[in-house]
Every structure is written in structure tokens, then in C-alpha cells.
Amino acid sequence: MALGEWLEQFRTLHEEAKRGKLSGQRLSDYLGARDELAQVLLAAQHIAIEPGQKPRRALRISRALQAEITTLDGTVRVVTRSICSGGFAALLSRPPKLGEEVKVVLRLPGGEPMHAEARVVVDVKAPGSANVSFRWCGLSDTEIERIETFVFEVVLEQLQSR
């Protein structure tokens, strides 16, 4: 099957999944196709997958989303730089301490804001700011699926524009 045909079939499955119309074998086929597409994209990005990790959970996208982060020092509004079902990154003028748990309100398109907790896992300081990476803590399967659906929505959008 040609790549364009495969992508069109995947896009159809993705739309059905967004509407909650997949179950049984079709849902399994969709999740398998998501893993397959994620594997290809991760290989293209030269991102390694940890043993036992699902590829679609490692796939991240560059996307600016509004978020509010509440740290021990207060609440700041930020724009994400990247996001995946494992976490997100944002530029902050004053980064929280490594390992600090923060509260996050993330505005994903097409729904209510997502309220979650995250832990600071990396901060790369630059003059006047820091690129801070956060790992989600205790997301429900529903929240993980909401983020993954958004990630693949963006991937499909980017593939279609090429």
C-alpha cells in the first residue's frame, strides 16, 4: 500500500476514534497504526524509545499552547514549546527547582482545560530564561488519550501540508 493511501486510511480511523466510534478490532487496528506512525516519526527524529515504552507515548510535537503553572513561588502563564503524553516543555523566566511538583492548567483545543500535576525534570538555563521540561504525574488514561489524540491531530495536519 502506498504511503498516501495508508495515511488516508489512518486519517479516517483517527476521525472515528475522536468521535468515540471505534471498538474491538478497529480500535486495535487504530492503536497499532498510531504506534507504527509514531515509530517512523521517532526514527526520523532520532529519538530513542525506552524498553517497554509505547512509541505513541514518546512522540512529541512542537506546539504553542497556553498553560498556567503554579509553583511554590506562585502562578505563571506560559506557552508550551512542545508536548507529549509524557510531559511538556516551556520557557520560564524563573524555573522551579528540579524535582518540584507543580500544578498545571493546560488549554488543549476543543475542550475544557486540563488540570494536572507535573514534576520538573530538566531545566536548561539561558540568559534571562530557562527551557524547563515537565513530566506529567498521575494522568488518567482519559487524559493521556486526550493528549495523544491532539498530538496525532497535529501530526496529520503537518503531514497533509507537505
N, C-alpha and C positions, 0 to 999 in steps of 0.2 A: 504494500500500500504506500502511495506517495505521501510525503510529509504534509502537504496541504490538505489532502483528504483526511489524514489522521487527525490533524488539528481541527478540522471542521467537525468530525465526529466527537472529538473531545469537547469542543465548544458546546455542542448540543447536550452532551451528558452534563457538563458544568451548569448549563442553564436549568436543566431538570433538577439537578442537585440543589441549586439555590432556592428553587421553589418547593423543595422537600418531596419531590416526586419520584425519588429513586429508592428502591429497596431490593433485597435479595441479591441476585446475580448482577443486576445492572449497577447496584451500588458498589459491589465488589469490583466490577469492571472499571467503574469510575475511579475508585481509590487506587487501583492498580495503575491506571493511566496517569493519575496525578503523580504517583511515585516515579513512573517511567519518565515523565516530563521533567520532574524535579531532578532526577539523576542526570539527565542530559544537561540541564542548565547548571547544575552544581559542577559537573565536569568542565563545562565551558568556562565557569568562573574560577576553576581550580580550587574549589572548596572541598575539604575532606569531610567525610561523614564518619562520626564515631561509631564503633561497633554496636550493633543493635538499634541505632538511631534510624528513624524513618526519614527518607530523603525529603519528603514534603515538609517535615518539621524543621529541617535545616535550611530550606530555601528562604532567602531573604530578598527583599526588594528595596530599592531606594524610593522613598515616598515621604512627602511632607504632609504630616497630619498634626492637627492641634492636640496638645496634651497639657494637662496640669499635673505637676509633680509636687507632692507635699513631703518635705524632708523635716528633719529635726529643727532646721532653721526657718521654716515657713513654706509657703506655696509659691511656685514659679510657673509661668506659662512658657511653654517651649513648642518648637516644631520638630517633629521627628526627622531624622536623616535616613533611617532605614528601619524596617520592621519585619519580623517573622513570628511564627507561633512560639518561638523560644524567648523572644525579647525584642528590644528596640534600642536605637541609639539616638542621641540628641546632643546639640551643643548647649552647654550651660556656662554662664559666666562664673559661677561659684559651684563647683561639683561637690556633691555629698561625699562622705568618706567611703572608701572601698568596703564592701560588705554591708553597708547600711541598707535597711529595708525602707522603702518609700511607698506612699500611696499614689496611684496614678489614675487619672481620668483621661481616657483616650477617646477621641472623636473619630470613629470609623464611619465612612459614608454609608448611608442607607439604614440608619438605625439609631437607637439610643446610645449615648456614650457608654463606654465600657469602664467599669470601676474594678481596679485590680491592685495587687501589690507586686512589687518588683524589688530586686536586690541589685545594687551597684556592683558590677563585675569588672569593669575596665574604665579607667579614665586616662585619656591621653591629653596632657596639658599643652596648650599653645598660648601665645601672648594674648591675654585678655579673655580666654575661654578654655573650655575643655570639651573634647568629644567623649561623652560618657555613654557606656553600654550598660543596659539593664537586662536582667534575666527575670522573666515572669515567675512569680511564686504562687503555686496552688491554683492555676487556672482550671476551670471546669472543662470537660470535653466540649461542651457547647461553646465556650469562649474560644477554645483552641480552634474549633471548626470555623467559627466566625472569622478569625484572623486568617486561617488558611484559605477560606473561600475568597476573602479580599485579596490575598497575595496572588492567587491564581487568576482572579479577575484582572489584576494589573498585568500579569504575565501575558494573558491573552490579548489584552489591549496593546501591549508593546509589540507582540508578535504580528498582530494584524496591521500595525502601522509601518511595518518593514516591507 
